[in-house]
Amino acid sequence: MLVAVLRHEFMKPEIIVQDPVLVPVIKKNDKLARIIIAVLSIIVFAAVVILSRVTVNVNLGFDAHLFATFNAVVNTMVSVLLLGGLWMIKQKNFELHKRIMLAAIVLSALFLISYICHHLFAGDTKFGGVGVIRTVYFIILITHIFLAAVILPFILYTAYRALTGEFSRHKKIARITWPIWFYVSVTGVIVYLMISPYY
């Protein structure tokens, strides 16, 4: 009898408690994901290009360049969140990493709306610096614009791999996405600081 009880207890199948953070949040569908990410990226890129060339002259009741200040604050927050997200994943705090990175995505979307509003209502501002500082400004600006234009599909695809629970693939693409995203957010603040005296 005792042997039967012991055999029953020790031969039970092992119950594996899976971390709820590491459980897939959405069902994997690479084909649909590629289509959604491509369409969304094209729409956002087209909207930024087209709307940044249009200026709407309306009285907002405040200085339209406040959008630029808001953008710099948001970019600063995104930069801090990206550093925090990196730190949390190195500490294996997956739950906090997930929350931080989702917050960075939400803030980046908010930045995009404010960025379009700034260009729509304030128009373009010419950089007034001369000499070396002008060269430095345009190097930072050009690299910032180019990388900002290509980062969105990387961000979405990295998030998709995490949400489908494909963490090895998520980690692999995140090694490309994170430094580009961080560079874009930091240089966004630098560009603002350099151009804001000429508003």
Backbone as CSV, one residue per row, in Angstrom:
resi,resn,N_x,N_y,N_z,CA_x,CA_y,CA_z,C_x,C_y,C_z
1,MET,0.832,-1.198,0.000,0.000,0.000,0.000,0.870,1.251,0.000
2,LEU,1.875,1.272,0.923,2.781,2.413,1.026,3.544,2.611,-0.277
3,VAL,3.976,1.522,-0.891,4.694,1.577,-2.158,3.810,2.192,-3.236
4,ALA,2.547,1.809,-3.234,1.598,2.321,-4.234,1.398,3.826,-4.062
5,VAL,1.290,4.269,-2.797,1.097,5.708,-2.511,2.333,6.490,-2.943
6,LEU,3.523,5.990,-2.577,4.763,6.678,-2.944,4.927,6.739,-4.455
7,ARG,4.611,5.646,-5.112,4.721,5.612,-6.571,3.771,6.650,-7.175
8,HIS,2.551,6.748,-6.602,1.560,7.697,-7.103,2.063,9.146,-6.958
9,GLU,2.675,9.455,-5.781,3.131,10.812,-5.505,4.344,11.192,-6.364
10,PHE,5.295,10.293,-6.488,6.535,10.617,-7.173,6.471,10.424,-8.685
11,MET,5.463,9.718,-9.139,5.345,9.494,-10.572,4.379,10.471,-11.240
12,LYS,3.869,11.451,-10.436,2.968,12.451,-11.009,3.707,13.234,-12.077
13,PRO,3.034,13.580,-13.182,3.694,14.409,-14.194,4.062,15.762,-13.595
14,GLU,5.218,16.250,-13.956,5.707,17.516,-13.413,4.816,18.661,-13.872
15,ILE,4.421,19.453,-12.917,3.596,20.626,-13.233,4.533,21.815,-13.418
16,ILE,4.523,22.382,-14.608,5.399,23.516,-14.901,4.591,24.802,-14.790
17,VAL,5.025,25.657,-13.897,4.367,26.960,-13.737,5.086,27.938,-14.645
18,GLN,4.393,28.390,-15.663,5.003,29.287,-16.646,4.777,30.735,-16.232
19,ASP,5.802,31.539,-16.360,5.703,32.958,-16.071,4.661,33.567,-17.012
20,PRO,3.594,34.215,-16.452,2.547,34.762,-17.305,3.053,35.825,-18.273
21,VAL,4.179,36.464,-17.941,4.749,37.476,-18.824,5.300,36.835,-20.099
22,LEU,5.773,35.593,-19.982,6.389,34.917,-21.116,5.385,34.134,-21.961
23,VAL,4.135,34.189,-21.575,3.091,33.525,-22.349,2.724,34.424,-23.534
24,PRO,2.555,33.846,-24.726,2.171,34.663,-25.885,0.883,35.430,-25.625
25,VAL,0.864,36.688,-26.043,-0.304,37.546,-25.854,-1.203,37.490,-27.084
26,ILE,-0.583,37.355,-28.262,-1.347,37.253,-29.506,-0.920,35.994,-30.262
27,LYS,-1.817,35.527,-31.110,-1.536,34.335,-31.899,-0.595,34.693,-33.053
28,LYS,0.375,33.847,-33.290,1.341,34.088,-34.358,0.693,33.976,-35.728
29,ASN,0.919,35.006,-36.554,0.458,34.999,-37.945,1.397,35.936,-38.713
30,ASP,2.539,35.402,-39.116,3.586,36.224,-39.729,3.118,36.945,-40.992
31,LYS,2.331,36.258,-41.798,1.865,36.862,-43.050,1.019,38.101,-42.775
32,LEU,0.056,37.967,-41.878,-0.808,39.093,-41.527,-0.009,40.201,-40.850
33,ALA,0.918,39.807,-39.989,1.743,40.795,-39.283,2.573,41.615,-40.268
34,ARG,3.166,40.950,-41.249,3.967,41.668,-42.254,3.123,42.666,-43.030
35,ILE,1.909,42.251,-43.385,1.019,43.145,-44.138,0.638,44.357,-43.291
36,ILE,0.231,44.112,-42.040,-0.178,45.207,-41.149,0.977,46.160,-40.894
37,ILE,2.147,45.616,-40.592,3.321,46.440,-40.305,3.728,47.244,-41.537
38,ALA,3.712,46.624,-42.716,4.084,47.324,-43.950,3.101,48.444,-44.262
39,VAL,1.798,48.143,-44.183,0.769,49.141,-44.490,0.836,50.298,-43.504
40,LEU,0.942,49.981,-42.216,1.008,51.021,-41.187,2.247,51.886,-41.358
41,SER,3.379,51.272,-41.653,4.628,52.008,-41.841,4.545,52.939,-43.049
42,ILE,3.953,52.461,-44.139,3.808,53.281,-45.352,2.869,54.451,-45.101
43,ILE,1.751,54.187,-44.418,0.782,55.252,-44.118,1.418,56.332,-43.257
44,VAL,2.124,55.912,-42.204,2.765,56.880,-41.298,3.824,57.686,-42.043
45,PHE,4.653,57.005,-42.829,5.704,57.687,-43.587,5.099,58.698,-44.557
46,ALA,4.053,58.278,-45.277,3.389,59.168,-46.241,2.759,60.366,-45.531
47,ALA,2.121,60.117,-44.398,1.481,61.202,-43.641,2.511,62.225,-43.176
48,VAL,3.635,61.745,-42.681,4.692,62.658,-42.210,5.251,63.478,-43.375
49,VAL,5.540,62.817,-44.485,6.114,63.511,-45.646,5.143,64.540,-46.207
50,ILE,3.892,64.131,-46.406,2.899,65.024,-47.018,2.514,66.166,-46.085
51,LEU,2.164,65.832,-44.839,1.685,66.854,-43.915,2.784,67.803,-43.447
52,SER,4.045,67.346,-43.484,5.134,68.241,-43.075,5.409,69.311,-44.137
53,ARG,4.842,69.125,-45.337,5.007,70.107,-46.412,3.817,71.064,-46.500
54,VAL,2.831,70.832,-45.647,1.626,71.671,-45.641,1.636,72.525,-44.382
55,THR,1.284,73.798,-44.527,1.174,74.681,-43.372,-0.241,75.229,-43.301
56,VAL,-0.855,75.105,-42.141,-2.208,75.610,-41.923,-2.115,76.842,-41.039
57,ASN,-2.578,77.972,-41.558,-2.530,79.221,-40.791,-3.823,79.410,-40.003
58,VAL,-3.782,78.975,-38.755,-4.918,79.171,-37.848,-4.400,79.669,-36.511
59,ASN,-5.258,80.356,-35.795,-4.889,80.837,-34.462,-5.217,79.758,-33.438
60,LEU,-4.183,79.108,-32.926,-4.375,78.022,-31.963,-4.612,78.544,-30.549
61,GLY,-4.299,79.813,-30.345,-4.417,80.378,-29.002,-3.159,80.182,-28.179
62,PHE,-2.143,79.579,-28.782,-0.833,79.396,-28.135,0.216,79.283,-29.229
63,ASP,1.469,79.409,-28.833,2.582,79.321,-29.782,2.681,77.888,-30.316
64,ALA,2.602,77.741,-31.631,2.647,76.408,-32.247,3.957,75.680,-31.971
65,HIS,5.012,76.425,-31.628,6.301,75.790,-31.334,6.294,75.051,-29.994
66,LEU,5.192,75.200,-29.240,5.047,74.404,-28.020,4.962,72.914,-28.357
67,PHE,4.499,72.620,-29.559,4.493,71.218,-30.004,5.923,70.680,-30.045
68,ALA,6.852,71.518,-30.518,8.256,71.100,-30.602,8.837,70.865,-29.213
69,THR,8.481,71.740,-28.272,8.942,71.568,-26.891,8.384,70.278,-26.311
70,PHE,7.109,70.046,-26.565,6.467,68.813,-26.107,7.168,67.597,-26.717
71,ASN,7.500,67.693,-28.013,8.202,66.597,-28.698,9.538,66.290,-28.034
72,ALA,10.264,67.354,-27.658,11.569,67.161,-27.012,11.405,66.482,-25.653
73,VAL,10.359,66.867,-24.924,10.091,66.241,-23.624,9.750,64.761,-23.819
74,VAL,8.896,64.479,-24.799,8.505,63.091,-25.080,9.719,62.277,-25.515
75,ASN,10.554,62.844,-26.387,11.760,62.135,-26.825,12.691,61.844,-25.655
76,THR,12.786,62.794,-24.738,13.604,62.579,-23.536,13.043,61.424,-22.720
77,MET,11.724,61.420,-22.545,11.077,60.346,-21.785,11.268,58.991,-22.462
78,VAL,11.158,58.964,-23.786,11.365,57.715,-24.526,12.798,57.223,-24.348
79,SER,13.758,58.149,-24.402,15.168,57.772,-24.209,15.386,57.142,-22.836
80,VAL,14.790,57.752,-21.822,14.912,57.225,-20.454,14.238,55.859,-20.348
81,LEU,13.062,55.740,-20.957,12.353,54.449,-20.943,13.150,53.360,-21.652
82,LEU,13.776,53.705,-22.762,14.582,52.721,-23.491,15.757,52.236,-22.642
83,LEU,16.388,53.168,-21.935,17.476,52.777,-21.027,16.939,51.898,-19.902
84,GLY,15.763,52.283,-19.374,15.138,51.489,-18.313,14.737,50.105,-18.804
85,GLY,14.212,50.041,-20.021,13.824,48.756,-20.595,15.016,47.840,-20.781
86,LEU,16.121,48.426,-21.240,17.357,47.647,-21.409,17.859,47.131,-20.064
87,TRP,17.834,47.996,-19.070,18.289,47.618,-17.731,17.419,46.497,-17.157
88,MET,16.092,46.629,-17.324,15.176,45.630,-16.774,15.358,44.260,-17.427
89,ILE,15.617,44.239,-18.740,15.790,42.944,-19.400,17.107,42.312,-18.966
90,LYS,18.115,43.146,-18.688,19.391,42.606,-18.201,19.237,42.064,-16.779
91,GLN,18.266,42.620,-16.039,17.973,42.134,-14.685,16.966,40.980,-14.704
92,LYS,16.519,40.609,-15.920,15.528,39.555,-16.124,14.180,39.877,-15.467
93,ASN,13.888,41.168,-15.359,12.585,41.601,-14.870,11.683,41.792,-16.090
94,PHE,11.130,40.691,-16.580,10.394,40.683,-17.839,9.118,41.515,-17.783
95,GLU,8.437,41.462,-16.645,7.176,42.201,-16.515,7.399,43.703,-16.637
96,LEU,8.385,44.223,-15.892,8.655,45.659,-15.946,9.227,46.054,-17.310
97,HIS,10.050,45.185,-17.891,10.578,45.441,-19.245,9.428,45.602,-20.240
98,LYS,8.473,44.697,-20.156,7.321,44.733,-21.060,6.544,46.037,-20.896
99,ARG,6.269,46.420,-19.670,5.502,47.645,-19.411,6.248,48.889,-19.886
100,ILE,7.543,48.916,-19.631,8.360,50.067,-20.035,8.386,50.195,-21.557
101,MET,8.583,49.092,-22.246,8.677,49.152,-23.699,7.334,49.501,-24.348
102,LEU,6.249,49.018,-23.784,4.929,49.395,-24.291,4.671,50.882,-24.062
103,ALA,5.133,51.394,-22.915,5.001,52.830,-22.634,5.810,53.642,-23.641
104,ALA,6.995,53.151,-23.997,7.834,53.841,-24.992,7.157,53.870,-26.355
105,ILE,6.466,52.789,-26.712,5.743,52.741,-27.987,4.578,53.728,-27.981
106,VAL,3.837,53.776,-26.884,2.697,54.708,-26.772,3.186,56.150,-26.854
107,LEU,4.268,56.471,-26.148,4.815,57.831,-26.189,5.329,58.178,-27.585
108,SER,5.908,57.212,-28.263,6.401,57.458,-29.623,5.244,57.757,-30.576
109,ALA,4.114,57.086,-30.374,2.923,57.367,-31.186,2.404,58.771,-30.884
110,LEU,2.425,59.140,-29.614,2.005,60.490,-29.211,2.940,61.541,-29.805
111,PHE,4.237,61.241,-29.803,5.222,62.132,-30.422,4.908,62.338,-31.900
112,LEU,4.586,61.268,-32.586,4.317,61.336,-34.022,3.158,62.295,-34.318
113,ILE,2.101,62.211,-33.531,0.946,63.099,-33.710,1.364,64.558,-33.468
114,SER,2.109,64.780,-32.386,2.551,66.132,-32.054,3.530,66.669,-33.091
115,TYR,4.373,65.802,-33.625,5.343,66.189,-34.663,4.620,66.697,-35.911
116,ILE,3.607,65.955,-36.322,2.817,66.359,-37.489,2.122,67.690,-37.219
117,CYS,1.553,67.838,-36.005,0.881,69.102,-35.632,1.855,70.276,-35.667
118,HIS,3.078,70.050,-35.201,4.062,71.137,-35.198,4.344,71.622,-36.606
119,HIS,4.607,70.690,-37.502,4.905,71.077,-38.884,3.678,71.645,-39.589
120,LEU,2.517,71.141,-39.231,1.277,71.588,-39.850,0.965,73.039,-39.467
121,PHE,1.183,73.380,-38.194,0.788,74.698,-37.705,1.936,75.700,-37.606
122,ALA,3.177,75.206,-37.536,4.315,76.125,-37.393,5.156,76.239,-38.656
123,GLY,5.053,75.270,-39.549,5.860,75.301,-40.763,7.309,74.950,-40.473
124,ASP,8.173,75.221,-41.430,9.601,74.917,-41.284,10.348,76.087,-40.670
125,THR,11.395,75.764,-39.940,12.283,76.774,-39.372,13.678,76.548,-39.938
126,LYS,14.302,77.604,-40.406,15.654,77.507,-40.966,16.681,77.627,-39.846
127,PHE,17.675,76.746,-39.902,18.759,76.801,-38.914,19.651,78.002,-39.218
128,GLY,19.903,78.815,-38.193,20.655,80.057,-38.406,22.132,79.979,-38.070
129,GLY,22.580,78.833,-37.589,23.992,78.715,-37.228,24.890,78.692,-38.454
130,VAL,26.144,79.087,-38.263,27.109,79.097,-39.370,28.377,78.342,-38.970
131,GLY,29.159,77.992,-39.976,30.445,77.336,-39.717,30.296,75.880,-39.335
132,VAL,31.146,75.442,-38.394,31.193,74.039,-37.981,29.874,73.583,-37.370
133,ILE,29.262,74.452,-36.573,28.013,74.074,-35.896,26.910,73.759,-36.904
134,ARG,26.937,74.458,-38.038,25.954,74.199,-39.103,26.171,72.805,-39.692
135,THR,27.419,72.448,-39.913,27.744,71.116,-40.446,27.320,70.033,-39.460
136,VAL,27.637,70.247,-38.182,27.270,69.283,-37.134,25.753,69.122,-37.084
137,TYR,25.049,70.248,-37.125,23.583,70.216,-37.074,23.005,69.377,-38.207
138,PHE,23.478,69.621,-39.421,22.908,68.902,-40.559,23.293,67.426,-40.592
139,ILE,24.466,67.090,-40.068,24.836,65.671,-39.954,23.881,64.964,-38.990
140,ILE,23.645,65.599,-37.836,22.726,65.019,-36.848,21.311,64.963,-37.413
141,LEU,20.874,66.061,-38.046,19.512,66.124,-38.588,19.275,65.065,-39.671
142,ILE,20.207,64.946,-40.607,20.036,63.999,-41.718,20.010,62.552,-41.220
143,THR,20.937,62.220,-40.318,20.943,60.842,-39.783,19.685,60.587,-38.955
144,HIS,19.249,61.609,-38.221,18.030,61.488,-37.411,16.817,61.232,-38.304
145,ILE,16.661,62.023,-39.361,15.510,61.889,-40.261,15.526,60.530,-40.962
146,PHE,16.683,60.129,-41.465,16.781,58.853,-42.185,16.421,57.682,-41.273
147,LEU,17.005,57.647,-40.082,16.750,56.529,-39.169,15.332,56.573,-38.608
148,ALA,14.795,57.788,-38.399,13.406,57.913,-37.935,12.441,57.368,-38.982
149,ALA,12.813,57.519,-40.251,11.958,57.045,-41.345,11.925,55.524,-41.429
150,VAL,12.988,54.856,-40.989,13.052,53.395,-41.139,12.795,52.631,-39.838
151,ILE,12.722,53.316,-38.706,12.659,52.609,-37.432,11.296,51.987,-37.124
152,LEU,10.210,52.599,-37.617,8.876,52.131,-37.245,8.644,50.638,-37.511
153,PRO,8.904,50.112,-38.715,8.675,48.672,-38.907,9.536,47.799,-37.996
154,PHE,10.728,48.266,-37.675,11.584,47.516,-36.741,10.944,47.448,-35.360
155,ILE,10.432,48.600,-34.892,9.788,48.651,-33.575,8.577,47.714,-33.546
156,LEU,7.741,47.806,-34.564,6.525,46.989,-34.612,6.843,45.500,-34.717
157,TYR,7.841,45.165,-35.514,8.196,43.757,-35.692,8.833,43.189,-34.419
158,THR,9.626,44.016,-33.741,10.228,43.590,-32.469,9.141,43.336,-31.435
159,ALA,8.179,44.252,-31.360,7.060,44.092,-30.422,6.234,42.861,-30.773
160,TYR,6.014,42.647,-32.053,5.238,41.479,-32.515,5.893,40.174,-32.058
161,ARG,7.206,40.069,-32.209,7.916,38.845,-31.804,7.795,38.609,-30.292
162,ALA,7.782,39.689,-29.525,7.621,39.535,-28.072,6.202,39.106,-27.741
163,LEU,5.222,39.734,-28.377,3.820,39.444,-28.075,3.382,38.052,-28.527
164,THR,4.097,37.474,-29.497,3.800,36.094,-29.922,4.611,35.066,-29.131
165,GLY,5.419,35.554,-28.202,6.191,34.651,-27.349,7.440,34.082,-27.993
166,GLU,7.869,34.673,-29.113,9.090,34.203,-29.797,10.276,35.025,-29.287
167,PHE,10.699,34.711,-28.083,11.644,35.579,-27.394,13.063,35.526,-27.947
168,SER,13.460,34.392,-28.515,14.800,34.349,-29.111,14.848,35.240,-30.352
169,ARG,13.773,35.227,-31.150,13.704,36.084,-32.345,13.510,37.550,-31.945
170,HIS,12.751,37.759,-30.879,12.562,39.112,-30.344,13.909,39.708,-29.929
171,LYS,14.682,38.923,-29.214,15.989,39.374,-28.742,16.923,39.690,-29.908
172,LYS,16.878,38.857,-30.931,17.756,39.034,-32.094,17.465,40.345,-32.818
173,ILE,16.185,40.632,-33.061,15.847,41.873,-33.775,15.954,43.095,-32.863
174,ALA,15.737,42.888,-31.563,15.843,44.001,-30.616,17.267,44.564,-30.564
175,ARG,18.247,43.712,-30.845,19.642,44.179,-30.858,19.892,45.170,-31.990
176,ILE,19.035,45.145,-33.013,19.115,46.123,-34.107,18.212,47.315,-33.789
177,THR,16.991,47.009,-33.338,15.986,48.049,-33.097,16.387,49.012,-31.995
178,TRP,16.836,48.468,-30.851,17.081,49.314,-29.674,18.073,50.447,-29.948
179,PRO,19.284,50.174,-30.482,20.232,51.281,-30.679,19.748,52.324,-31.682
180,ILE,19.029,51.882,-32.735,18.512,52.849,-33.715,17.446,53.721,-33.069
181,TRP,16.525,53.087,-32.347,15.444,53.807,-31.680,16.012,54.790,-30.659
182,PHE,17.002,54.343,-29.899,17.621,55.208,-28.893,18.309,56.394,-29.563
183,TYR,19.026,56.146,-30.646,19.699,57.228,-31.383,18.683,58.242,-31.894
184,VAL,17.581,57.755,-32.452,16.546,58.648,-32.991,15.952,59.513,-31.883
185,SER,15.657,58.919,-30.734,15.045,59.684,-29.645,16.008,60.709,-29.058
186,VAL,17.273,60.336,-28.889,18.266,61.268,-28.325,18.572,62.394,-29.305
187,THR,18.778,62.068,-30.566,19.091,63.111,-31.554,17.891,64.021,-31.802
188,GLY,16.687,63.509,-31.569,15.501,64.366,-31.657,15.577,65.504,-30.667
189,VAL,16.044,65.210,-29.465,16.206,66.240,-28.432,17.333,67.197,-28.817
190,ILE,18.433,66.652,-29.325,19.578,67.490,-29.726,19.185,68.439,-30.850
191,VAL,18.456,67.934,-31.836,17.993,68.777,-32.945,17.118,69.904,-32.412
192,TYR,16.221,69.582,-31.480,15.362,70.614,-30.889,16.189,71.691,-30.191
193,LEU,17.150,71.271,-29.390,17.981,72.236,-28.650,18.772,73.124,-29.597
194,MET,19.168,72.578,-30.734,19.962,73.365,-31.687,19.107,74.301,-32.541
195,ILE,17.875,73.892,-32.861,17.021,74.700,-33.747,16.119,75.664,-32.975
196,SER,15.804,75.351,-31.714,14.831,76.160,-30.960,15.179,77.650,-30.834
197,PRO,16.459,78.051,-30.782,16.741,79.504,-30.727,16.286,80.259,-31.983
198,TYR,16.025,79.544,-33.050,15.649,80.182,-34.314,14.138,80.133,-34.576
199,TYR,13.372,79.653,-33.593,11.914,79.651,-33.758,11.403,81.086,-33.707
